[in-house]
Amino acid sequence: MDKEDDSKVFIEMCETLRPADILREYAEIINVPVSNNDLKLAKRLQESGLKDNVINVLFDFALRFSDRLNHKFVERIASNWLKKEVISTEQAMDFLREEHKRYLELKIRKDQINKVKPAAAKKKHINEFNMYDLRYMEKLRETYDMEAIVSREIILYSKRINNGLLVYWFMDRLAEYLAGYNPVNEESTRTLIDTFHEKYVVGFGKR
């Protein structure tokens, strides 16, 4: 699946599903119950006048950073979008690209001020696995009948290029790609991931 097709799938998902469905899908991915507070937030946003497709884009973005929605962050963005009359999926995606860009710029400045070595800090972070990482790795092994080392490399790769974060839809795409080749060791897995990276990721400006 190329970049354009991937974007079309995401847009179709956002314009088809309800916000509550998005929350349930993400909860299922990491094998936790859907949060009632998150469901209530979805309802409040709908009642505020924000379109379902726009809410879905916002939820997808926020859930890349945590297994639960940061309500203050979501409500701040939602309030801004209501003022700016953001109604299309593409508009919402463009706004969030800029938001993420600002976040990365602020993070870089913060690291410089604190004299932190970003590369060393990132290396320490991405090699730590929490219970959500382990549950997702187990899900990948069961779904694609893949080796443990393959699921581990998927997690590490996602964290490495997403600033230490897990991006579930992204990892699902990578898992589908790897499953088509059925790698069985670390070397073949990394070779395939490098190919995936050059083919599907470099175009987004990530290295």
Contacts in CASP RR format, 6 or more apart in sequence:
PFRMAT RR
TARGET T0000
AUTHOR 0000-0000-0000
METHOD contacts of the structure
MODEL  1
MDKEDDSKVFIEMCETLRPADILREYAEIINVPVSNNDLKLAKRLQESGL
KDNVINVLFDFALRFSDRLNHKFVERIASNWLKKEVISTEQAMDFLREEH
KRYLELKIRKDQINKVKPAAAKKKHINEFNMYDLRYMEKLRETYDMEAIV
SREIILYSKRINNGLLVYWFMDRLAEYLAGYNPVNEESTRTLIDTFHEKY
VVGFGKR
1 9 0 8 1.000
1 173 0 8 1.000
1 200 0 8 1.000
2 200 0 8 1.000
3 200 0 8 1.000
3 203 0 8 1.000
3 204 0 8 1.000
6 173 0 8 1.000
6 200 0 8 1.000
10 60 0 8 1.000
10 169 0 8 1.000
11 89 0 8 1.000
11 90 0 8 1.000
11 93 0 8 1.000
13 56 0 8 1.000
14 53 0 8 1.000
14 56 0 8 1.000
14 57 0 8 1.000
14 60 0 8 1.000
14 89 0 8 1.000
15 53 0 8 1.000
15 56 0 8 1.000
15 89 0 8 1.000
17 25 0 8 1.000
17 52 0 8 1.000
17 56 0 8 1.000
18 52 0 8 1.000
19 42 0 8 1.000
19 45 0 8 1.000
19 46 0 8 1.000
19 52 0 8 1.000
19 55 0 8 1.000
19 56 0 8 1.000
19 59 0 8 1.000
20 34 0 8 1.000
20 39 0 8 1.000
20 42 0 8 1.000
20 43 0 8 1.000
22 56 0 8 1.000
22 59 0 8 1.000
22 60 0 8 1.000
23 34 0 8 1.000
23 35 0 8 1.000
23 38 0 8 1.000
23 39 0 8 1.000
23 42 0 8 1.000
23 59 0 8 1.000
23 69 0 8 1.000
24 34 0 8 1.000
26 59 0 8 1.000
26 63 0 8 1.000
26 67 0 8 1.000
26 168 0 8 1.000
27 33 0 8 1.000
27 34 0 8 1.000
27 35 0 8 1.000
29 136 0 8 1.000
29 139 0 8 1.000
29 168 0 8 1.000
29 172 0 8 1.000
30 67 0 8 1.000
30 132 0 8 1.000
30 135 0 8 1.000
30 136 0 8 1.000
30 168 0 8 1.000
31 135 0 8 1.000
31 139 0 8 1.000
32 67 0 8 1.000
32 132 0 8 1.000
35 68 0 8 1.000
35 69 0 8 1.000
37 71 0 8 1.000
38 68 0 8 1.000
38 69 0 8 1.000
41 69 0 8 1.000
41 71 0 8 1.000
41 74 0 8 1.000
41 75 0 8 1.000
42 55 0 8 1.000
42 59 0 8 1.000
45 55 0 8 1.000
45 58 0 8 1.000
45 74 0 8 1.000
45 75 0 8 1.000
45 78 0 8 1.000
46 52 0 8 1.000
46 55 0 8 1.000
48 78 0 8 1.000
48 82 0 8 1.000
49 82 0 8 1.000
50 78 0 8 1.000
50 81 0 8 1.000
50 82 0 8 1.000
51 87 0 8 1.000
53 88 0 8 1.000
53 89 0 8 1.000
53 92 0 8 1.000
54 81 0 8 1.000
54 86 0 8 1.000
54 87 0 8 1.000
54 88 0 8 1.000
54 89 0 8 1.000
54 91 0 8 1.000
54 92 0 8 1.000
55 78 0 8 1.000
56 89 0 8 1.000
57 89 0 8 1.000
57 92 0 8 1.000
57 93 0 8 1.000
57 96 0 8 1.000
58 74 0 8 1.000
58 77 0 8 1.000
58 78 0 8 1.000
58 81 0 8 1.000
58 92 0 8 1.000
58 96 0 8 1.000
59 69 0 8 1.000
59 74 0 8 1.000
60 169 0 8 1.000
61 96 0 8 1.000
61 99 0 8 1.000
61 100 0 8 1.000
62 69 0 8 1.000
62 70 0 8 1.000
62 73 0 8 1.000
62 74 0 8 1.000
63 69 0 8 1.000
63 168 0 8 1.000
64 162 0 8 1.000
64 165 0 8 1.000
64 166 0 8 1.000
64 167 0 8 1.000
64 168 0 8 1.000
65 165 0 8 1.000
67 132 0 8 1.000
77 95 0 8 1.000
77 96 0 8 1.000
77 99 0 8 1.000
80 95 0 8 1.000
81 92 0 8 1.000
81 95 0 8 1.000
84 95 0 8 1.000
86 92 0 8 1.000
86 95 0 8 1.000
104 163 0 8 1.000
107 163 0 8 1.000
108 118 0 8 1.000
111 117 0 8 1.000
111 118 0 8 1.000
111 121 0 8 1.000
122 160 0 8 1.000
122 163 0 8 1.000
122 164 0 8 1.000
125 159 0 8 1.000
125 164 0 8 1.000
126 156 0 8 1.000
126 159 0 8 1.000
126 160 0 8 1.000
126 164 0 8 1.000
127 156 0 8 1.000
129 137 0 8 1.000
129 155 0 8 1.000
132 166 0 8 1.000
133 155 0 8 1.000
133 166 0 8 1.000
136 151 0 8 1.000
136 155 0 8 1.000
136 166 0 8 1.000
136 168 0 8 1.000
136 171 0 8 1.000
137 148 0 8 1.000
137 151 0 8 1.000
137 152 0 8 1.000
137 154 0 8 1.000
137 155 0 8 1.000
138 151 0 8 1.000
140 146 0 8 1.000
140 150 0 8 1.000
140 151 0 8 1.000
140 154 0 8 1.000
140 171 0 8 1.000
140 175 0 8 1.000
141 147 0 8 1.000
141 148 0 8 1.000
141 151 0 8 1.000
143 175 0 8 1.000
144 175 0 8 1.000
144 176 0 8 1.000
144 178 0 8 1.000
144 179 0 8 1.000
146 175 0 8 1.000
146 178 0 8 1.000
146 179 0 8 1.000
146 182 0 8 1.000
146 183 0 8 1.000
147 183 0 8 1.000
147 184 0 8 1.000
147 185 0 8 1.000
149 185 0 8 1.000
149 186 0 8 1.000
149 189 0 8 1.000
150 178 0 8 1.000
150 183 0 8 1.000
150 184 0 8 1.000
150 189 0 8 1.000
151 175 0 8 1.000
153 186 0 8 1.000
153 189 0 8 1.000
153 190 0 8 1.000
153 193 0 8 1.000
154 171 0 8 1.000
154 174 0 8 1.000
154 175 0 8 1.000
154 178 0 8 1.000
154 193 0 8 1.000
155 166 0 8 1.000
155 171 0 8 1.000
157 174 0 8 1.000
157 193 0 8 1.000
157 197 0 8 1.000
158 164 0 8 1.000
158 165 0 8 1.000
158 166 0 8 1.000
158 167 0 8 1.000
158 170 0 8 1.000
158 171 0 8 1.000
158 174 0 8 1.000
159 165 0 8 1.000
159 166 0 8 1.000
161 197 0 8 1.000
161 201 0 8 1.000
161 206 0 8 1.000
161 207 0 8 1.000
162 170 0 8 1.000
173 200 0 8 1.000
174 193 0 8 1.000
174 196 0 8 1.000
177 192 0 8 1.000
177 196 0 8 1.000
178 189 0 8 1.000
178 192 0 8 1.000
178 193 0 8 1.000
178 196 0 8 1.000
181 188 0 8 1.000
181 192 0 8 1.000
183 189 0 8 1.000
183 191 0 8 1.000
183 192 0 8 1.000
END
